[in-house]
Amino acid sequence: MARSFLKMQDISADELNKIFGIIKSRKGEIEKRKGLKVLQNKVVGLLFEKPSTRTRTSFEAATDRLGGSAIYLPSSEMQLKRGEPIKDTARILGSYLDGLVARVFGHQDVVDLAQYAGMPIINGLSDMEHPTQVVCDLYTVLEVRKKLKGLTMTYIGDGDNMCNSLYVGCAMVGMNMNAACPPGYKPDEATLEKAREIAKKTGAKLNLYDHPQEAAPGTDVFYTDVWVSMGDEAEKDARMKAFQGYQINADLLKLANAGASVMHCLPAHRGLEITDDVIEGPQSIVWQQGANKMYGAAGILEFFLG
């Protein structure tokens, strides 16, 4: 079976560092518009069940920049919509393509794709994890802070796929992580336990709090995500009530280390999970983080398909 990237644990800390090295090299070359042939004669499919701005565009652009070809495959225009089993779709796509980036609702879908496709499957987002985003995020922190080990990231909000993947990723690189999530919206306990096992080896300290003000002291990097993710729209009213106060704002920044950076995986809802003055302020590295999605995609594609 071809090697896939479905969750952060699918790579080792050494391999993550190797990917960081690829990202750094390719970023410099792509910025200079060098013609690269890393993925020459390779075709990458993008199977998307959910709308996307950054993940779709970054992987399409990265494939093109590396000399390959990308095909966008919205599930609404495929036989999946009419009930074709995912294993049947996987087998056929595997005979046409060299790799597939999948953005799905249920994590089991990427697991099934990987089982039957016979090519690398890259999880571009599922309800359980968002590993490609975390590779980009940790690389951005490394770029800004020149190190990862010993820093403290504090995540505010929904214990969702981002929170799950960040816990594992931070543990892998020896970065401390706090999360403040309201009752009923905590991260996946099994994933958190796996992260704790990794943290025992790297020295990372992982903490989970109920309130942002408890988690903020000692923070070097704040991180947040939307209160209502795609697929959770039916819970909007309950979520809007539960997440009141789980916001990165100027008052919260005052509780952190001086000059703490602020991150958001986007799209951002100003006035909800983050205030406009913070995301547009001097401590925000959100736009550098967003730009790095393409370079992160390039590093991941090269590592798994190159």
QUIWOGI-V343007 format. One record per residue. RES is the residue in one letter. SS is DSSP state (helix for helix, strand for strand, loop for the rest). PSI is psi in degrees with one decimal (* if undefined). NEAR is the number of other ideal C-beta (glycine too) atoms within 8 Angstrom. Layout:
# QUIWOGI-V343007
((RES/SS/PSI/NEAR) (RES/SS/PSI/NEAR))
This chain:
# QUIWOGI-V343007
((M/loop/133.6/6) (A/loop/148.7/9) (R/loop/131.9/7) (S/loop/168.8/13) (F/strand/86.8/14) (L/loop/-26.9/13) (K/loop/162.8/11) (M/helix/-34.7/11) (Q/helix/-8.3/7) (D/helix/-9.6/9) (I/loop/155.0/8) (S/loop/169.8/6) (A/helix/-39.0/8) (D/helix/-40.3/6) (E/helix/-35.3/9) (L/helix/-42.9/14) (N/helix/-35.9/8) (K/helix/-41.3/9) (I/helix/-40.3/13) (F/helix/-41.3/12) (G/helix/-40.3/8) (I/helix/-44.4/12) (I/helix/-47.6/15) (K/helix/-45.3/9) (S/helix/-48.4/8) (R/helix/-33.1/16) (K/helix/-46.5/11) (G/helix/-40.0/8) (E/helix/-41.6/9) (I/helix/-40.1/13) (E/helix/-30.6/6) (K/loop/4.4/6) (R/loop/38.6/5) (K/loop/140.0/6) (G/loop/109.2/5) (L/loop/151.3/10) (K/loop/24.7/7) (V/loop/-39.7/11) (L/loop/27.2/15) (Q/loop/134.5/7) (N/loop/15.9/4) (K/loop/142.2/10) (V/strand/126.4/10) (V/strand/127.4/18) (G/strand/149.2/13) (L/strand/97.2/15) (L/strand/109.0/14) (F/strand/121.1/14) (E/loop/-19.6/8) (K/loop/150.9/10) (P/loop/155.1/5) (S/loop/140.6/11) (T/loop/-61.2/8) (R/helix/-46.3/9) (T/helix/-46.6/14) (R/helix/-53.5/13) (T/helix/-39.0/10) (S/helix/-42.3/12) (F/helix/-35.5/16) (E/helix/-48.8/11) (A/helix/-41.9/10) (A/helix/-41.8/13) (T/helix/-46.2/14) (D/helix/-43.3/10) (R/helix/-28.4/11) (L/loop/6.7/15) (G/loop/8.9/10) (G/loop/-172.1/16) (S/strand/141.6/8) (A/strand/140.7/12) (I/strand/121.0/9) (Y/strand/128.3/8) (L/strand/81.0/11) (P/strand/131.8/7) (S/helix/-25.4/10) (S/helix/-17.6/5) (E/helix/13.9/6) (M/loop/168.6/11) (Q/helix/-14.3/7) (L/helix/-36.9/9) (K/helix/-27.0/8) (R/helix/9.5/5) (G/loop/8.1/6) (E/loop/132.7/9) (P/loop/142.5/6) (I/helix/-29.8/11) (K/helix/-31.3/9) (D/helix/-44.8/8) (T/helix/-43.2/12) (A/helix/-45.5/13) (R/helix/-41.9/11) (I/helix/-46.7/8) (L/helix/-34.6/14) (G/helix/-24.0/12) (S/helix/-12.8/6) (Y/helix/-32.2/7) (L/loop/167.3/11) (D/loop/-16.1/10) (G/strand/161.2/14) (L/strand/128.6/16) (V/strand/123.3/13) (A/strand/129.2/14) (R/strand/106.8/14) (V/loop/173.1/12) (F/loop/-62.3/8) (G/loop/132.6/7) (H/helix/-29.8/12) (Q/helix/-26.9/6) (D/helix/-42.2/13) (V/helix/-31.6/14) (V/helix/-44.6/9) (D/helix/-40.3/11) (L/helix/-44.6/14) (A/helix/-34.4/12) (Q/helix/-35.9/9) (Y/helix/-15.2/11) (A/helix/-29.2/13) (G/loop/20.6/8) (M/loop/164.6/11) (P/strand/131.4/12) (I/strand/128.1/15) (I/strand/122.7/15) (N/strand/105.3/16) (G/strand/5.4/13) (L/strand/131.0/12) (S/loop/176.1/16) (D/loop/-13.2/7) (M/loop/-40.2/9) (E/loop/161.3/13) (H/loop/67.4/12) (P/helix/-33.9/14) (T/helix/-33.4/16) (Q/helix/-40.0/14) (V/helix/-36.4/14) (V/helix/-47.0/15) (C/helix/-42.5/14) (D/helix/-47.4/14) (L/helix/-35.8/15) (Y/helix/-39.2/15) (T/helix/-43.1/13) (V/helix/-43.4/15) (L/helix/-40.0/11) (E/helix/-40.4/8) (V/helix/-44.7/9) (R/helix/-9.6/11) (K/loop/4.8/4) (K/loop/166.9/7) (L/loop/-46.0/11) (K/loop/130.3/9) (G/loop/-15.2/7) (L/loop/163.4/12) (T/strand/120.7/13) (M/strand/138.3/16) (T/strand/119.8/15) (Y/strand/131.8/16) (I/strand/122.5/15) (G/loop/-140.4/16) (D/loop/129.2/12) (G/loop/63.6/11) (D/loop/-159.3/11) (N/helix/-37.4/12) (M/helix/-46.1/13) (C/helix/-43.0/15) (N/helix/-52.0/15) (S/helix/-35.0/15) (L/helix/-39.6/15) (Y/helix/-47.0/15) (V/helix/-44.9/16) (G/helix/-44.2/16) (C/helix/-42.1/15) (A/helix/-40.5/16) (M/helix/-38.6/12) (V/helix/6.1/13) (G/loop/25.4/10) (M/loop/131.1/16) (N/strand/147.6/12) (M/strand/129.9/16) (N/strand/148.7/14) (A/strand/138.9/16) (A/strand/111.0/15) (C/loop/142.1/15) (P/loop/157.9/8) (P/loop/136.1/6) (G/loop/-7.9/5) (Y/loop/37.1/12) (K/loop/161.2/8) (P/loop/164.3/13) (D/loop/124.8/8) (E/helix/-38.5/7) (A/helix/-40.8/6) (T/helix/-41.1/13) (L/helix/-37.0/13) (E/helix/-38.9/8) (K/helix/-40.9/10) (A/helix/-39.7/13) (R/helix/-37.2/10) (E/helix/-42.0/8) (I/helix/-41.3/13) (A/helix/-29.2/12) (K/helix/-30.5/6) (K/helix/-29.0/6) (T/helix/-13.0/12) (G/loop/2.9/7) (A/loop/144.3/13) (K/loop/123.3/8) (L/strand/125.6/13) (N/strand/150.9/9) (L/strand/125.9/9) (Y/strand/165.8/11) (D/loop/-29.2/7) (H/loop/142.5/8) (P/helix/-38.4/13) (Q/helix/-26.0/7) (E/helix/-34.5/8) (A/helix/-22.4/14) (A/helix/-37.8/14) (P/loop/135.1/6) (G/loop/5.0/7) (T/loop/135.3/15) (D/loop/-29.7/11) (V/strand/121.2/14) (F/strand/150.5/17) (Y/strand/140.7/15) (T/strand/167.5/13) (D/loop/172.6/13) (V/loop/155.5/11) (W/loop/-32.2/11) (V/loop/103.4/9) (S/loop/164.3/9) (M/loop/128.3/6) (G/loop/-12.9/7) (D/loop/13.7/9) (E/helix/-32.4/7) (A/helix/-20.3/4) (E/helix/10.9/8) (K/helix/-49.5/9) (D/helix/-44.6/6) (A/helix/-39.2/7) (R/helix/-42.6/13) (M/helix/-34.1/11) (K/helix/-44.5/7) (A/helix/-32.7/10) (F/loop/5.0/14) (Q/loop/126.5/6) (G/loop/-12.7/6) (Y/loop/70.2/13) (Q/loop/139.6/12) (I/strand/115.4/13) (N/loop/179.7/10) (A/helix/-36.5/8) (D/helix/-39.2/6) (L/helix/-38.6/14) (L/helix/-31.1/13) (K/loop/-21.6/6) (L/loop/-12.2/9) (A/loop/178.7/14) (N/loop/149.3/8) (A/loop/134.0/4) (G/loop/19.4/5) (A/loop/136.2/12) (S/strand/157.8/13) (V/strand/131.4/17) (M/strand/154.3/14) (H/strand/132.6/13) (C/loop/-11.0/10) (L/loop/151.1/8) (P/loop/149.7/5) (A/loop/142.4/10) (H/loop/94.9/9) (R/strand/134.0/8) (G/loop/-11.6/5) (L/loop/-94.2/10) (E/loop/-15.4/15) (I/strand/148.5/15) (T/loop/156.4/11) (D/helix/-40.4/8) (D/helix/-28.2/8) (V/helix/-46.4/14) (I/helix/-25.3/13) (E/loop/-0.3/6) (G/loop/178.2/8) (P/loop/-18.8/3) (Q/loop/-6.7/10) (S/strand/130.0/11) (I/loop/23.8/11) (V/helix/-38.6/12) (W/helix/-33.4/7) (Q/helix/-41.7/10) (Q/helix/-46.3/14) (G/helix/-42.3/9) (A/helix/-34.2/8) (N/helix/-10.0/14) (K/helix/-38.8/13) (M/helix/-40.3/13) (Y/helix/-35.3/15) (G/helix/-42.3/15) (A/helix/-40.7/15) (A/helix/-43.7/16) (G/helix/-40.4/15) (I/helix/-44.5/13) (L/helix/-43.0/19) (E/helix/-41.6/13) (F/helix/-41.3/11) (F/helix/-24.0/12) (L/helix/-17.9/12) (G/loop/*/8))
